[in-house]
Amino acid sequence: MLFKRRCKITFIRHGATINTEENRLFDDETYPALNALGRYEMDKISRWTKNKGLKIDKIYASSALRTVQSAEILSKICSHDFEIIPQLRSRIAGVWSGMTFDDIEQKYPNMLDEYHKNPEHYWPEGGETTVELNKRVAEALNNIVEQNLGKRIIIVTHGDVIQSAVANALSIPPCNQFKVYIPTGSATQISYFEGFASLVYSAYIPIE
C-alpha cells in the first residue's frame, strides 16, 4: 500500500554554545550566542545541505539568538530566506534554567526526586512538563505541515524540540524521549503522512 507524503521536514539543531558544552538546561531567548564550534558546526551542516542538493521550499527557525544565528548561516549558504516561529522555542526550564543536573541535585534535590518519580508530568515552578512541551511542539508542527502540503521544509531549532518530534513519530513514551540523542549541528529528517510520521534519519553529522 502506497502512502502520499504530506510534508518532509529536516530538523537541524542549532550549533554549540557555552551552555550546550557545559550541558546546562537553559531557555533564555537572548543568550548565549553561538561559539566558534557552533559556527563551524552550522557551516558544515549548511554546506552538506547545499551540496546534497536538498530541495528547500521553506526554512523556519525558533526565536532564540542561537537558532537565529544558526539559521542565518544556513540561509546565506543555501541562498534561502527563513521565517521565525516562536512556538518552536526550547523547553521552558523555570527555576532550573541555566543549571546542570549536578547543580540541580545540590540545590533542588527534592524537586529532582519528584521529576524522576513522574518525568512526564512534573517540572518545577515556572517550567514546562514533558507533556506540555510535546503538546506545544505537536501543535506547531501540525500547523507547519498544513501550511506546507507537498513541500520540503527545514526547521532550525533545539534538541528538546527535535526529541519531541522524533518521540511523536516513533510513539516513544514521554518518559523515555530524553534518550533520543540530538547533537548540536546535526540533521534529523521526518516524513509526515496522513495519520502517521516516519523517521528517515536522525542525528546525522556530515563527515569531514
LOTOR-471874 format. One record per atom (N, C-alpha, C, O): y, z, x; residue in three letters; atom name; residue number from 1. Coordinates in steps of 0.2 Angstrom, whole numbers. Layout:
    yy    zz    xx rest atom  nr
     Y     Z     X  ala   CA NUM
...
//
This chain:
    yy    zz    xx rest atom  nr
    -6     0     4  met    N   1
     0     0     0  met   CA   1
     6     0     4  met    C   1
     7     4     9  met    O   1
    11    -5     3  leu    N   2
    17    -5     7  leu   CA   2
    23    -1     4  leu    C   2
    23    -1    -3  leu    O   2
    27     2     8  phe    N   3
    32     6     5  phe   CA   3
    39     3     8  phe    C   3
    39     1    14  phe    O   3
    44     2     4  lys    N   4
    50    -1     6  lys   CA   4
    54     5     9  lys    C   4
    56    10     5  lys    O   4
    57     4    15  arg    N   5
    61     9    18  arg   CA   5
    68     9    15  arg    C   5
    71     4    14  arg    O   5
    70    15    13  arg    N   6
    77    16    11  arg   CA   6
    82    16    16  arg    C   6
    88    13    15  arg    O   6
    81    19    22  cys    N   7
    85    20    27  cys   CA   7
    82    23    33  cys    C   7
    77    26    33  cys    O   7
    84    21    39  lys    N   8
    82    23    45  lys   CA   8
    87    27    49  lys    C   8
    93    24    50  lys    O   8
    86    33    51  ile    N   9
    91    37    54  ile   CA   9
    88    39    61  ile    C   9
    83    42    62  ile    O   9
    92    38    66  thr    N  10
    91    40    73  thr   CA  10
    96    46    74  thr    C  10
   102    45    74  thr    O  10
    93    52    75  phe    N  11
    97    58    76  phe   CA  11
    98    59    84  phe    C  11
    93    58    88  phe    O  11
   104    60    86  ile    N  12
   105    62    93  ile   CA  12
   108    68    94  ile    C  12
   113    70    91  ile    O  12
   105    73    98  arg    N  13
   108    79    99  arg   CA  13
   113    79   104  arg    C  13
   112    75   109  arg    O  13
   119    82   103  his    N  14
   124    82   107  his   CA  14
   122    84   115  his    C  14
   117    87   116  his    O  14
   126    82   119  gly    N  15
   125    84   126  gly   CA  15
   126    91   128  gly    C  15
   128    95   124  gly    O  15
   124    93   134  ala    N  16
   124   100   136  ala   CA  16
   131   103   136  ala    C  16
   135   100   138  ala    O  16
   131   110   135  thr    N  17
   137   113   136  thr   CA  17
   135   120   139  thr    C  17
   129   121   141  thr    O  17
   140   124   141  ile    N  18
   138   130   144  ile   CA  18
   134   135   140  ile    C  18
   130   138   142  ile    O  18
   135   134   133  asn    N  19
   131   138   129  asn   CA  19
   124   136   128  asn    C  19
   119   140   128  asn    O  19
   123   129   128  thr    N  20
   116   127   127  thr   CA  20
   112   129   134  thr    C  20
   106   130   133  thr    O  20
   115   128   139  glu    N  21
   112   130   146  glu   CA  21
   110   137   146  glu    C  21
   105   139   149  glu    O  21
   114   142   143  glu    N  22
   113   149   143  glu   CA  22
   108   151   136  glu    C  22
   107   157   135  glu    O  22
   107   146   132  asn    N  23
   103   147   126  asn   CA  23
   106   152   122  asn    C  23
   103   157   119  asn    O  23
   112   151   120  arg    N  24
   116   155   116  arg   CA  24
   116   152   109  arg    C  24
   117   146   108  arg    O  24
   116   156   104  leu    N  25
   117   154    97  leu   CA  25
   125   154    96  leu    C  25
   129   158    98  leu    O  25
   127   148    93  phe    N  26
   135   148    93  phe   CA  26
   136   143    87  phe    C  26
   133   137    86  phe    O  26
   142   144    83  asp    N  27
   143   140    78  asp   CA  27
   151   138    78  asp    C  27
   154   135    74  asp    O  27
   154   140    84  asp    N  28
   161   138    85  asp   CA  28
   162   131    85  asp    C  28
   159   127    88  asp    O  28
   167   128    81  glu    N  29
   168   121    80  glu   CA  29
   172   118    86  glu    C  29
   172   112    87  glu    O  29
   176   123    89  thr    N  30
   181   120    94  thr   CA  30
   179   122   101  thr    C  30
   183   120   105  thr    O  30
   174   125   102  tyr    N  31
   171   127   109  tyr   CA  31
   164   128   109  tyr    C  31
   161   130   104  tyr    O  31
   161   126   114  pro    N  32
   163   124   120  pro   CA  32
   163   116   120  pro    C  32
   160   113   116  pro    O  32
   166   113   125  ala    N  33
   166   106   126  ala   CA  33
   160   104   130  ala    C  33
   156   109   133  ala    O  33
   158    98   130  leu    N  34
   153    95   135  leu   CA  34
   154    97   142  leu    C  34
   160    97   144  leu    O  34
   149    99   146  asn    N  35
   150   100   153  asn   CA  35
   148    93   156  asn    C  35
   146    88   153  asn    O  35
   148    94   163  ala    N  36
   146    87   167  ala   CA  36
   139    85   165  ala    C  36
   138    79   164  ala    O  36
   134    89   164  leu    N  37
   127    87   162  leu   CA  37
   127    84   155  leu    C  37
   124    79   154  leu    O  37
   131    87   151  gly    N  38
   131    84   144  gly   CA  38
   134    77   144  gly    C  38
   132    73   140  gly    O  38
   139    76   148  arg    N  39
   142    69   148  arg   CA  39
   137    64   151  arg    C  39
   137    59   149  arg    O  39
   134    67   156  tyr    N  40
   128    62   159  tyr   CA  40
   123    61   154  tyr    C  40
   121    55   153  tyr    O  40
   121    66   150  glu    N  41
   115    65   146  glu   CA  41
   117    60   140  glu    C  41
   114    56   138  glu    O  41
   124    61   138  met    N  42
   126    56   132  met   CA  42
   127    49   135  met    C  42
   126    44   131  met    O  42
   129    49   141  asp    N  43
   130    42   144  asp   CA  43
   123    39   145  asp    C  43
   122    33   143  asp    O  43
   118    42   147  lys    N  44
   111    40   147  lys   CA  44
   108    38   141  lys    C  44
   105    32   140  lys    O  44
   109    42   136  ile    N  45
   106    40   129  ile   CA  45
   109    35   126  ile    C  45
   107    31   122  ile    O  45
   116    34   127  ser    N  46
   120    29   124  ser   CA  46
   118    22   127  ser    C  46
   118    17   123  ser    O  46
   117    22   133  arg    N  47
   116    16   137  arg   CA  47
   109    14   135  arg    C  47
   107     8   134  arg    O  47
   104    19   134  trp    N  48
    97    17   131  trp   CA  48
    98    14   124  trp    C  48
    95     9   123  trp    O  48
   102    17   120  thr    N  49
   103    14   113  thr   CA  49
   105     7   113  thr    C  49
   103     3   110  thr    O  49
   110     6   118  lys    N  50
   113    -1   118  lys   CA  50
   108    -6   121  lys    C  50
   107   -11   118  lys    O  50
   105    -4   127  asn    N  51
   100    -9   130  asn   CA  51
    94   -10   126  asn    C  51
    91   -15   126  asn    O  51
    92    -5   122  lys    N  52
    86    -6   117  lys   CA  52
    88   -11   112  lys    C  52
    83   -14   109  lys    O  52
    94   -12   110  gly    N  53
    96   -16   105  gly   CA  53
    95   -14    98  gly    C  53
    94   -17    93  gly    O  53
    96    -7    98  leu    N  54
    95    -4    91  leu   CA  54
   101    -6    86  leu    C  54
   106    -6    88  leu    O  54
    99    -9    80  lys    N  55
   104   -11    76  lys   CA  55
   107    -5    73  lys    C  55
   104     0    71  lys    O  55
   114    -5    73  ile    N  56
   118     1    71  ile   CA  56
   122    -1    65  ile    C  56
   127    -6    66  ile    O  56
   121     1    59  asp    N  57
   126     0    54  asp   CA  57
   131     5    53  asp    C  57
   137     4    51  asp    O  57
   130    11    55  lys    N  58
   135    17    54  lys   CA  58
   133    22    59  lys    C  58
   127    23    61  lys    O  58
   138    25    62  ile    N  59
   137    31    66  ile   CA  59
   141    37    63  ile    C  59
   147    36    61  ile    O  59
   137    43    62  tyr    N  60
   140    49    60  tyr   CA  60
   140    54    65  tyr    C  60
   135    54    69  tyr    O  60
   144    59    64  ala    N  61
   144    65    69  ala   CA  61
   146    71    65  ala    C  61
   150    70    60  ala    O  61
   144    77    67  ser    N  62
   147    83    64  ser   CA  62
   154    84    67  ser    C  62
   156    80    71  ser    O  62
   157    89    64  ser    N  63
   164    90    66  ser   CA  63
   165    94    72  ser    C  63
   171    95    74  ser    O  63
   160    97    75  ala    N  64
   161   101    81  ala   CA  64
   164    97    87  ala    C  64
   162    91    88  ala    O  64
   168   100    92  leu    N  65
   170    97    98  leu   CA  65
   165    94   102  leu    C  65
   165    88   104  leu    O  65
   159    97   103  arg    N  66
   154    95   107  arg   CA  66
   150    88   104  arg    C  66
   148    84   108  arg    O  66
   150    88    97  thr    N  67
   147    82    94  thr   CA  67
   152    76    94  thr    C  67
   150    71    95  thr    O  67
   158    78    93  val    N  68
   163    73    93  val   CA  68
   164    70   100  val    C  68
   164    63   100  val    O  68
   164    74   105  gln    N  69
   164    71   112  gln   CA  69
   158    67   113  gln    C  69
   159    61   116  gln    O  69
   152    69   111  ser    N  70
   146    65   112  ser   CA  70
   146    58   108  ser    C  70
   144    53   111  ser    O  70
   149    59   102  ala    N  71
   149    53    98  ala   CA  71
   154    48   101  ala    C  71
   154    42   100  ala    O  71
   160    50   104  glu    N  72
   165    46   107  glu   CA  72
   162    42   113  glu    C  72
   163    36   114  glu    O  72
   157    45   117  ile    N  73
   154    42   122  ile   CA  73
   149    36   119  ile    C  73
   149    31   122  ile    O  73
   145    38   114  leu    N  74
   141    33   111  leu   CA  74
   145    28   108  leu    C  74
   143    22   109  leu    O  74
   150    29   105  ser    N  75
   154    24   101  ser   CA  75
   157    19   106  ser    C  75
   157    13   105  ser    O  75
   160    22   112  lys    N  76
   163    17   117  lys   CA  76
   157    13   120  lys    C  76
   159     7   121  lys    O  76
   152    15   122  ile    N  77
   146    11   125  ile   CA  77
   143     6   120  ile    C  77
   142     1   122  ile    O  77
   143     8   114  cys    N  78
   139     4   109  cys   CA  78
   145     0   105  cys    C  78
   143    -4   100  cys    O  78
   151     1   106  ser    N  79
   156    -3   103  ser   CA  79
   156    -2    95  ser    C  79
   156    -7    92  ser    O  79
   156     4    93  his    N  80
   155     5    86  his   CA  80
   158    12    84  his    C  80
   157    17    87  his    O  80
   163    11    79  asp    N  81
   166    17    77  asp   CA  81
   161    22    74  asp    C  81
   156    21    72  asp    O  81
   164    29    73  phe    N  82
   160    34    70  phe   CA  82
   164    38    65  phe    C  82
   170    38    65  phe    O  82
   160    41    60  glu    N  83
   163    45    55  glu   CA  83
   161    52    55  glu    C  83
   155    53    57  glu    O  83
   165    57    54  ile    N  84
   164    64    54  ile   CA  84
   161    66    47  ile    C  84
   164    65    42  ile    O  84
   155    70    47  ile    N  85
   153    73    42  ile   CA  85
   152    81    43  ile    C  85
   148    83    46  ile    O  85
   157    85    40  pro    N  86
   157    92    42  pro   CA  86
   151    95    40  pro    C  86
   149   100    43  pro    O  86
   147    93    34  gln    N  87
   141    96    32  gln   CA  87
   135    96    37  gln    C  87
   130    99    36  gln    O  87
   136    92    42  leu    N  88
   131    92    47  leu   CA  88
   132    97    53  leu    C  88
   129    96    59  leu    O  88
   136   102    52  arg    N  89
   138   107    57  arg   CA  89
   132   111    59  arg    C  89
   127   111    55  arg    O  89
   132   114    64  ser    N  90
   127   119    66  ser   CA  90
   126   125    62  ser    C  90
   130   126    58  ser    O  90
   120   128    62  arg    N  91
   119   134    58  arg   CA  91
   125   139    59  arg    C  91
   127   140    65  arg    O  91
   127   142    53  ile    N  92
   132   147    54  ile   CA  92
   129   154    56  ile    C  92
   124   156    53  ile    O  92
   131   156    62  ala    N  93
   127   161    65  ala   CA  93
   129   168    64  ala    C  93
   126   173    65  ala    O  93
   135   169    60  gly    N  94
   138   175    58  gly   CA  94
   139   180    65  gly    C  94
   142   177    70  gly    O  94
   137   186    64  val    N  95
   139   191    69  val   CA  95
   135   190    76  val    C  95
   136   192    81  val    O  95
   130   185    75  trp    N  96
   126   183    81  trp   CA  96
   129   178    85  trp    C  96
   126   176    90  trp    O  96
   134   175    83  ser    N  97
   137   169    86  ser   CA  97
   139   171    93  ser    C  97
   142   176    94  ser    O  97
   137   166    98  gly    N  98
   139   167   105  gly   CA  98
   134   172   109  gly    C  98
   135   173   115  gly    O  98
   129   174   105  met    N  99
   124   179   109  met   CA  99
   117   175   110  met    C  99
   115   171   107  met    O  99
   114   178   116  thr    N 100
   107   176   117  thr   CA 100
   103   180   113  thr    C 100
   105   185   110  thr    O 100
    96   179   113  phe    N 101
    92   183   109  phe   CA 101
    91   190   113  phe    C 101
    90   195   110  phe    O 101
    92   190   120  asp    N 102
    92   196   124  asp   CA 102
    98   201   121  asp    C 102
    97   207   121  asp    O 102
   104   197   121  asp    N 103
   110   201   118  asp   CA 103
   108   204   111  asp    C 103
   110   210   110  asp    O 103
   105   200   107  ile    N 104
   104   202   100  ile   CA 104
    99   208   100  ile    C 104
   100   213    97  ile    O 104
    94   208   104  glu    N 105
    89   213   105  glu   CA 105
    92   219   107  glu    C 105
    90   225   105  glu    O 105
    97   219   111  gln    N 106
   100   225   114  gln   CA 106
   105   228   109  gln    C 106
   106   234   108  gln    O 106
   109   224   106  lys    N 107
   115   226   101  lys   CA 107
   113   227    94  lys    C 107
   115   231    91  lys    O 107
   108   222    92  tyr    N 108
   106   222    85  tyr   CA 108
    99   222    84  tyr    C 108
    96   218    81  tyr    O 108
    95   227    87  pro    N 109
    88   227    86  pro   CA 109
    85   228    79  pro    C 109
    80   224    78  pro    O 109
    88   231    75  asn    N 110
    86   232    68  asn   CA 110
    87   225    64  asn    C 110
    82   223    60  asn    O 110
    92   222    65  met    N 111
    93   215    62  met   CA 111
    88   210    65  met    C 111
    85   206    61  met    O 111
    86   211    71  leu    N 112
    81   206    74  leu   CA 112
    74   207    71  leu    C 112
    71   203    70  leu    O 112
    73   214    70  asp    N 113
    66   215    67  asp   CA 113
    66   213    60  asp    C 113
    61   210    58  asp    O 113
    72   213    56  glu    N 114
    72   211    49  glu   CA 114
    71   203    49  glu    C 114
    68   200    45  glu    O 114
    74   200    54  tyr    N 115
    73   192    54  tyr   CA 115
    66   191    56  tyr    C 115
    63   186    53  tyr    O 115
    63   194    60  his    N 116
    56   192    62  his   CA 116
    51   194    56  his    C 116
    46   190    55  his    O 116
    53   199    52  lys    N 117
    49   200    46  lys   CA 117
    50   195    40  lys    C 117
    45   193    37  lys    O 117
    56   192    40  asn    N 118
    57   187    35  asn   CA 118
    62   181    37  asn    C 118
    67   181    36  asn    O 118
    59   177    42  pro    N 119
    63   172    45  pro   CA 119
    66   167    41  pro    C 119
    70   163    43  pro    O 119
    63   166    35  glu    N 120
    65   161    30  glu   CA 120
    72   163    26  glu    C 120
    76   159    25  glu    O 120
    72   169    25  his    N 121
    77   172    20  his   CA 121
    82   177    23  his    C 121
    86   179    20  his    O 121
    81   179    29  tyr    N 122
    85   184    32  tyr   CA 122
    89   181    38  tyr    C 122
    87   177    42  tyr    O 122
    96   182    38  trp    N 123
   100   181    43  trp   CA 123
   106   186    42  trp    C 123
   107   188    37  trp    O 123
   109   188    48  pro    N 124
   114   194    47  pro   CA 124
   120   192    44  pro    C 124
   121   186    42  pro    O 124
   124   197    43  glu    N 125
   131   196    39  glu   CA 125
   135   190    42  glu    C 125
   136   189    48  glu    O 125
   137   186    37  gly    N 126
   141   181    38  gly   CA 126
   137   174    41  gly    C 126
   140   169    42  gly    O 126
   131   175    41  gly    N 127
   127   169    44  gly   CA 127
   123   166    38  gly    C 127
   124   167    32  gly    O 127
   119   161    40  glu    N 128
   116   156    35  glu   CA 128
   108   157    37  glu    C 128
   106   156    42  glu    O 128
   105   158    31  thr    N 129
    97   159    32  thr   CA 129
    94   152    33  thr    C 129
    98   147    32  thr    O 129
    88   152    35  thr    N 130
    85   145    37  thr   CA 130
    84   141    30  thr    C 130
    85   135    30  thr    O 130
    83   145    25  val    N 131
    83   141    18  val   CA 131
    89   138    16  val    C 131
    90   133    14  val    O 131
    95   142    17  glu    N 132
   101   139    16  glu   CA 132
   103   134    20  glu    C 132
   106   129    18  glu    O 132
   101   134    27  leu    N 133
   103   129    32  leu   CA 133
    99   122    29  leu    C 133
   102   117    29  leu    O 133
    93   123    27  asn    N 134
    89   117    25  asn   CA 134
    91   114    19  asn    C 134
    91   108    18  asn    O 134
    94   118    14  lys    N 135
    97   115     8  lys   CA 135
   103   111    10  lys    C 135
   104   106     7  lys    O 135
   107   114    14  arg    N 136
   113   110    16  arg   CA 136
   112   104    20  arg    C 136
   115    99    18  arg    O 136
   107   104    24  val    N 137
   106    98    28  val   CA 137
   102    93    24  val    C 137
   104    87    24  val    O 137
    98    95    19  ala    N 138
    94    90    15  ala   CA 138
    99    87    10  ala    C 138
    99    81     9  ala    O 138
   104    91     7  glu    N 139
   109    88     3  glu   CA 139
   114    83     7  glu    C 139
   115    77     4  glu    O 139
   116    84    13  ala    N 140
   120    80    17  ala   CA 140
   116    73    19  ala    C 140
   119    68    18  ala    O 140
   109    74    21  leu    N 141
   106    68    22  leu   CA 141
   104    64    16  leu    C 141
   104    58    17  leu    O 141
   103    67    10  asn    N 142
   101    63     4  asn   CA 142
   108    59     3  asn    C 142
   107    53     1  asn    O 142
   114    62     3  asn    N 143
   120    58     2  asn   CA 143
   120    52     7  asn    C 143
   122    47     5  asn    O 143
   119    53    13  ile    N 144
   119    48    18  ile   CA 144
   115    42    17  ile    C 144
   116    37    17  ile    O 144
   108    44    15  val    N 145
   103    39    13  val   CA 145
   106    35     7  val    C 145
   105    29     7  val    O 145
   108    38     2  glu    N 146
   110    35    -4  glu   CA 146
   116    30    -3  glu    C 146
   116    25    -6  glu    O 146
   120    32     2  gln    N 147
   126    28     3  gln   CA 147
   124    22     8  gln    C 147
   129    18     9  gln    O 147
   118    22    11  asn    N 148
   117    18    16  asn   CA 148
   110    15    15  asn    C 148
   106    14    20  asn    O 148
   108    13     9  leu    N 149
   102    10     7  leu   CA 149
   101     3    11  leu    C 149
   105    -1    11  leu    O 149
    95     3    15  gly    N 150
    93    -3    18  gly   CA 150
    96    -3    25  gly    C 150
    95    -8    29  gly    O 150
   100     2    27  lys    N 151
   104     2    34  lys   CA 151
   100     6    39  lys    C 151
    96    10    38  lys    O 151
   103     6    45  arg    N 152
   101    10    51  arg   CA 152
   106    14    53  arg    C 152
   112    11    55  arg    O 152
   105    20    53  ile    N 153
   111    25    55  ile   CA 153
   109    29    61  ile    C 153
   104    30    63  ile    O 153
   115    31    65  ile    N 154
   114    36    70  ile   CA 154
   118    42    68  ile    C 154
   124    41    66  ile    O 154
   115    48    69  ile    N 155
   119    54    67  ile   CA 155
   119    58    74  ile    C 155
   114    60    76  ile    O 155
   125    60    76  val    N 156
   125    64    82  val   CA 156
   127    71    79  val    C 156
   132    72    76  val    O 156
   122    76    81  thr    N 157
   123    82    78  thr   CA 157
   119    88    82  thr    C 157
   119    87    88  thr    O 157
   117    93    79  his    N 158
   115    99    83  his   CA 158
   107   100    82  his    C 158
   104    97    78  his    O 158
   105   103    87  gly    N 159
    97   104    87  gly   CA 159
    95   107    81  gly    C 159
    89   105    79  gly    O 159
    98   112    78  asp    N 160
    95   115    72  asp   CA 160
    95   111    66  asp    C 160
    91   111    62  asp    O 160
   100   107    66  val    N 161
   101   102    60  val   CA 161
    95    97    61  val    C 161
    92    95    56  val    O 161
    93    94    67  ile    N 162
    88    90    68  ile   CA 162
    81    93    67  ile    C 162
    77    90    64  ile    O 162
    80    99    69  gln    N 163
    74   103    67  gln   CA 163
    73   103    60  gln    C 163
    68   102    57  gln    O 163
    79   105    56  ser    N 164
    78   105    49  ser   CA 164
    76    98    46  ser    C 164
    72    98    41  ser    O 164
    79    93    48  ala    N 165
    77    86    46  ala   CA 165
    70    84    47  ala    C 165
    66    82    43  ala    O 165
    67    86    53  val    N 166
    60    85    55  val   CA 166
    56    89    51  val    C 166
    51    87    49  val    O 166
    57    96    50  ala    N 167
    53   100    46  ala   CA 167
    53    98    39  ala    C 167
    47    98    36  ala    O 167
    58    95    36  asn    N 168
    58    92    29  asn   CA 168
    53    86    29  asn    C 168
    50    85    24  asn    O 168
    54    82    34  ala    N 169
    50    76    34  ala   CA 169
    43    77    35  ala    C 169
    38    74    32  ala    O 169
    41    82    39  leu    N 170
    34    84    40  leu   CA 170
    31    90    36  leu    C 170
    25    92    37  leu    O 170
    35    92    31  ser    N 171
    33    98    27  ser   CA 171
    31   104    32  ser    C 171
    26   108    30  ser    O 171
    35   105    37  ile    N 172
    34   111    41  ile   CA 172
    37   117    38  ile    C 172
    43   117    36  ile    O 172
    34   123    37  pro    N 173
    37   129    34  pro   CA 173
    43   131    37  pro    C 173
    43   130    44  pro    O 173
    48   133    34  pro    N 174
    54   135    37  pro   CA 174
    53   140    43  pro    C 174
    57   141    47  pro    O 174
    48   145    42  cys    N 175
    47   150    47  cys   CA 175
    45   147    53  cys    C 175
    45   150    59  cys    O 175
    43   141    54  asn    N 176
    40   138    60  asn   CA 176
    44   132    62  asn    C 176
    43   129    68  asn    O 176
    50   130    59  gln    N 177
    54   124    61  gln   CA 177
    57   126    68  gln    C 177
    59   121    71  gln    O 177
    58   132    70  phe    N 178
    61   133    76  phe   CA 178
    57   131    82  phe    C 178
    59   130    88  phe    O 178
    50   129    81  lys    N 179
    46   127    86  lys   CA 179
    47   120    87  lys    C 179
    44   117    92  lys    O 179
    50   116    83  val    N 180
    52   109    85  val   CA 180
    57   109    90  val    C 180
    62   111    90  val    O 180
    55   106    96  tyr    N 181
    59   105   102  tyr   CA 181
    63    99   102  tyr    C 181
    61    94   101  tyr    O 181
    70   101   102  ile    N 182
    75    96   102  ile   CA 182
    80    97   108  ile    C 182
    85   100   107  ile    O 182
    79    94   114  pro    N 183
    83    95   119  pro   CA 183
    90    91   118  pro    C 183
    90    87   115  pro    O 183
    95    94   122  thr    N 184
   101    90   122  thr   CA 184
   101    83   125  thr    C 184
    97    82   129  thr    O 184
   105    79   122  gly    N 185
   104    72   124  gly   CA 185
    98    68   122  gly    C 185
    97    63   126  gly    O 185
    94    70   117  ser    N 186
    88    67   115  ser   CA 186
    89    63   109  ser    C 186
    94    65   105  ser    O 186
    84    59   107  ala    N 187
    84    55   101  ala   CA 187
    78    56    97  ala    C 187
    73    57   100  ala    O 187
    79    57    91  thr    N 188
    74    58    86  thr   CA 188
    75    53    80  thr    C 188
    80    53    77  thr    O 188
    70    50    78  gln    N 189
    70    45    73  gln   CA 189
    66    46    67  gln    C 189
    60    48    67  gln    O 189
    69    46    61  ile    N 190
    65    47    54  ile   CA 190
    67    41    50  ile    C 190
    73    39    49  ile    O 190
    62    38    47  ser    N 191
    62    33    42  ser   CA 191
    62    36    35  ser    C 191
    57    40    34  ser    O 191
    66    35    30  tyr    N 192
    66    38    24  tyr   CA 192
    64    33    18  tyr    C 192
    67    27    18  tyr    O 192
    59    35    14  phe    N 193
    56    31     9  phe   CA 193
    57    34     2  phe    C 193
    60    40     2  phe    O 193
    56    31    -3  glu    N 194
    56    34   -10  glu   CA 194
    51    40   -10  glu    C 194
    45    39   -10  glu    O 194
    53    46   -10  gly    N 195
    49    52   -11  gly   CA 195
    46    55    -5  gly    C 195
    43    60    -5  gly    O 195
    47    52     1  phe    N 196
    45    55     7  phe   CA 196
    48    52    13  phe    C 196
    52    47    13  phe    O 196
    47    55    19  ala    N 197
    50    53    25  ala   CA 197
    45    53    30  ala    C 197
    40    56    30  ala    O 197
    46    49    36  ser    N 198
    41    48    41  ser   CA 198
    44    48    48  ser    C 198
    49    45    49  ser    O 198
    42    53    52  leu    N 199
    44    54    59  leu   CA 199
    42    48    63  leu    C 199
    36    47    64  leu    O 199
    46    45    66  val    N 200
    44    39    70  val   CA 200
    43    41    78  val    C 200
    38    40    81  val    O 200
    48    45    80  tyr    N 201
    48    48    87  tyr   CA 201
    52    54    87  tyr    C 201
    57    55    83  tyr    O 201
    51    59    92  ser    N 202
    55    65    92  ser   CA 202
    57    67    99  ser    C 202
    52    66   104  ser    O 202
    63    69   100  ala    N 203
    65    72   107  ala   CA 203
    64    68   113  ala    C 203
    62    69   118  ala    O 203
    66    61   111  tyr    N 204
    65    56   117  tyr   CA 204
    71    56   121  tyr    C 204
    77    56   119  tyr    O 204
    69    57   128  ile    N 205
    75    57   133  ile   CA 205
    73    50   137  ile    C 205
    68    50   140  ile    O 205
    78    46   138  pro    N 206
    76    40   142  pro   CA 206
    74    42   149  pro    C 206
    77    46   152  pro    O 206
    70    38   152  ile    N 207
    68    38   159  ile   CA 207
    74    35   163  ile    C 207
    77    30   161  ile    O 207
    75    38   169  glu    N 208
    80    36   173  glu   CA 208
    79    29   175  glu    C 208
    83    26   179  glu    O 208
//
